[in-house]
Amino acid sequence: MLNINKTKQLFLSFTTLVGLFFAQAALAICPVCTVATTAGVGLARWLKIDDSITGIWIGALTISMVAWTIDWLKKKEIDFTGMGTIIFAIFYFLVVWPLRSFEIIGNQYNILWGFDKLILGITVGTIFFYLSEELHKRLMKKNDNKPYFPYQRVILPVGILLILTIVFYFFTK
């Protein structure tokens, strides 16, 4: 039987490998952002950073993988009604279910603002990573499909995630 720490390491390793596997297949959200997000998750768990902060990075990584998968399927000319919703649900189930199964999610002492810290972080990370991509698209549209600054597509989401990390670090204690 695996111990919890070994299982966490295996889960993070698997997530990283899946991210790297898809990195060349589709580019819905830039691979550098996803690799940075994956590194953030691994580092946060290794450093035993609060689960709300780790959740921010898990949520961002997950929504990135959802976008990549949808883009990849569309490139393969696979498209059907509700595809985005179904893929979203599958990915979040695949992330949350193992965390719940290993009692990483659901600990009554791991609550912030009435929510499980990891679920709260995943939700915040998902929303803000998605919004950062939308911001990037709007900025590009306003500027004749050119970025306002080099690496805008990387700096916006990772910068927003870093700001959220700092906010959660200082204001959730």
Secondary structure by P-SEA (a helix, b strand, c coil): cccaaaaaaaaaaaaaaaaaaaccccccccaaaaaaaaaaaaaaaaacccaaaaaaaaaaaaaaaaaaaaaaaaaacccccaaaaaaaaaaaaaaaaaaaaaccccccccccccccaaaaaaaaaaaaaaaaaaaaaaaaaaacccccccaaaaaaaaaaaaaaaaaaacccc
